[in-house]
Amino acid sequence: MSVGVPVYNGEEFLAEALEGVLRQDFRDLEVVISDNGSTDGTQGICERYAAQDERVRYLRSDVNRGLAWNFNTVFHEGRGEFFMWNAADDVRLPGMVGACVAALDADPGLVLAHTRTTYVDERSRPFKVWPRTDRATQANPSERFGDVVLHEAECFPAHGVIRRSALLGTALHGGYPNSDNPLLAELALRGRFLELDEELFHRRDHPGRSMRAFTTTRARNAFFDPRRSGKVTLPRWRVGAEYARGVHRAPLPQAEKARCYAYLGPWAVKWRGTLARNLGSAASQVVAQKVTQRRGGRGTLTA
């Protein structure tokens, strides 16, 4: 079992996150930390835990390569049959990993198991137990795909325990906002999800959380992939395109793929306002970039 801990300037909550993993009653695990060029006290914390627990492996990049690169790095460096991402500000209670692994061992049709989620604040005080999601539980791949695509919400299942073999068939985390939704959709094409009723995942909400710290589309693009900084993007269109690419990659009969593609119509209707605003925003930015180019600047449009 591998637990990946991607971190960037996470000194405030990192030790608590690592303690939550290392105190799991499931002991046969490794912890892979990838430090994305942190400039705070993160490196010292990581080195201390790596020195005192042989299960911890610490990797460090000299520069910040973005959230997607860091999340994917910890996966590729893992060696276990099962894998779990653990953000540097979230906490797992002691029985979580063992319960999820037991569920996956008992049912080969599952690709992912997770527990219920409790939101905690910066002082680790619980303030909300999230309702059950029970996504992608159907036997049919296209129905699971539609369940994920048409009910986008908080992506708690992506923080559960996942079969490594299933993740290897996906595009993993993309360098764009909301890439966890297409990732979950790809996983749903490969098997069922299970949500256990125990409340063993503490999701931290605090002012430094990425969705609060990076509020504009451009800032979030750069957070996921610094190479996209300053580029004009169509974020909601990108999510739809990645859903389609995920279906194309899936090892399914053509008829079942066609049923999956059919869900993208209702998805587009649901998001039609945002899709239209994306086009308007992109057009405005292209015009602004052309003005900049005339003055010696450069700009690029990407999907």
Secondary structure, DSSP 8 states (H G I E B T S, - for coil): -EEEEEESS-TTTHHHHHHHHHT-S----EEEEEE-S--SSHHHHHHHHHHH-TTEEEEE-SS---HHHHHHHHHHH--SSEEEE--TT-EE-TTHHHHHHHHHHH-TTEEEEEEEEEEE-TT--EEEE------S-SSSHHHHHHHHHHT----GGGGSEEEHHHHHTS--S-SSTTTHHHHHHHHHTTSEEEEEEEEEEEEE--TTSHHHH--SHHHHHHHH-GGGTT-B--HHHHHHHHHHHHHHHS---HHHHHHHHHTHHHHHHHTHHHHHHHHHHHHHHHHHHHHHHHTT----B--
